[in-house]
């Protein structure tokens, strides 16, 4: 069964009643459509949700990595105004997400030499 949690960024104004913020959903994902073979993906924008594919995540380290990756996308959509349907915005967001999750080396703040992407 799917689980959902609502969250808002730290320091953000309180959410209006009924506003779900960002959902986190954990469920089995198929091999077709937008889910493809992804371990997780972002749905939205209303409501904005991170979907974790529980049939593709085996360890807590994998869950932590995909959460960092997907929340970079959430930030890019919600704060930076990116449209992940636009190839340029998606590419920029993917580079940032990979840098912060998959390419992260503990103790190396800023990932790519502190470059701003």
C-alpha positions as CSV (number, residue, x, y, z in Angstrom):
1,X,0.0,0.0,0.0
2,X,1.1,3.6,-0.6
3,X,2.1,5.9,2.2
4,X,2.1,9.7,1.9
5,X,3.6,12.4,4.1
6,X,3.2,16.2,3.7
7,X,6.2,18.5,4.2
8,X,7.2,22.1,3.6
9,X,10.7,23.6,3.5
10,X,12.2,24.8,6.8
11,X,11.6,28.5,7.3
12,X,8.7,28.6,4.8
13,X,5.5,30.3,5.8
14,X,2.8,28.0,7.2
15,X,0.8,26.1,4.7
16,X,-2.8,27.2,4.3
17,X,-5.4,24.8,5.6
18,X,-5.9,22.0,3.1
19,X,-2.6,22.6,1.2
20,X,-0.7,19.3,1.2
21,X,2.8,20.8,0.6
22,X,5.0,18.1,-0.9
23,X,3.8,14.5,-0.7
24,X,6.2,11.6,-0.3
25,X,4.6,8.4,-1.7
26,X,6.1,4.9,-1.5
27,X,4.6,2.3,-3.8
28,X,5.5,-0.3,-6.4
29,X,6.3,1.2,-9.8
30,X,5.7,-0.3,-13.3
31,X,8.3,-0.6,-16.1
32,X,6.3,1.6,-18.5
33,X,5.2,5.2,-18.8
34,X,6.8,8.0,-16.8
35,X,7.9,5.6,-14.1
36,X,10.1,3.7,-16.6
37,X,12.8,2.0,-14.7
38,X,13.3,4.9,-12.2
39,X,13.9,4.3,-8.6
40,X,12.0,7.4,-7.8
41,X,10.5,10.4,-9.6
42,X,8.6,13.7,-9.1
43,X,5.0,14.1,-9.9
44,X,3.2,17.4,-10.0
45,X,3.0,20.3,-9.8
46,X,-0.3,20.2,-7.9
47,X,0.2,18.5,-5.6
48,X,4.0,18.2,-5.9
49,X,5.0,14.7,-4.9
50,X,8.1,12.5,-4.7
51,X,7.2,8.9,-5.6
52,X,9.6,6.2,-4.2
53,X,9.5,2.9,-6.1
54,X,9.5,0.4,-3.3
55,X,10.1,-2.4,-5.7
56,X,13.4,-0.9,-6.8
57,X,14.9,0.4,-3.5
58,X,16.7,-2.3,-1.5
59,X,18.6,-0.4,1.2
60,X,18.2,2.7,3.4
61,X,21.2,4.2,1.7
62,X,19.4,3.9,-1.7
63,X,16.3,5.6,-0.2
64,X,18.5,8.4,1.2
65,X,20.2,8.9,-2.1
66,X,17.0,9.1,-4.2
67,X,15.3,11.4,-1.6
68,X,18.2,13.9,-2.0
69,X,18.1,13.6,-5.8
70,X,14.3,14.0,-6.0
71,X,14.2,16.9,-3.5
72,X,16.7,18.8,-5.6
73,X,14.1,18.5,-8.4
74,X,11.3,19.6,-6.0
75,X,13.4,22.6,-4.9
76,X,14.1,23.5,-8.6
77,X,10.3,23.4,-9.4
78,X,9.0,25.0,-6.3
79,X,11.6,27.7,-5.6
80,X,13.6,28.2,-8.8
81,X,10.6,28.0,-11.1
82,X,12.0,25.2,-13.3
83,X,9.7,23.3,-15.7
84,X,10.9,19.7,-15.7
85,X,9.0,19.3,-19.0
86,X,11.5,21.7,-20.6
87,X,14.6,19.9,-21.7
88,X,17.0,22.7,-20.6
89,X,15.4,23.0,-17.2
90,X,15.4,19.2,-16.8
91,X,19.0,18.9,-17.8
92,X,20.1,21.6,-15.3
93,X,18.0,20.0,-12.6
94,X,19.4,16.5,-13.3
95,X,23.0,17.8,-13.1
96,X,22.3,19.5,-9.8
97,X,20.5,16.4,-8.4
98,X,23.3,14.0,-9.5
99,X,25.9,16.3,-8.0
100,X,24.1,16.4,-4.6
101,X,23.1,12.7,-4.5
102,X,25.0,10.3,-6.7
103,X,28.3,12.3,-6.9
104,X,28.3,13.5,-3.3
105,X,31.5,12.8,-1.4
106,X,31.3,13.3,2.4
107,X,33.2,16.3,3.5
108,X,33.2,17.9,0.0
109,X,30.7,20.7,0.5
110,X,29.5,22.1,-2.8
111,X,30.2,19.0,-4.8
112,X,31.5,20.4,-8.1
113,X,33.9,22.8,-6.6
114,X,31.1,25.0,-5.3
115,X,30.0,25.9,-8.9
116,X,26.5,27.2,-9.2
117,X,24.4,25.4,-11.8
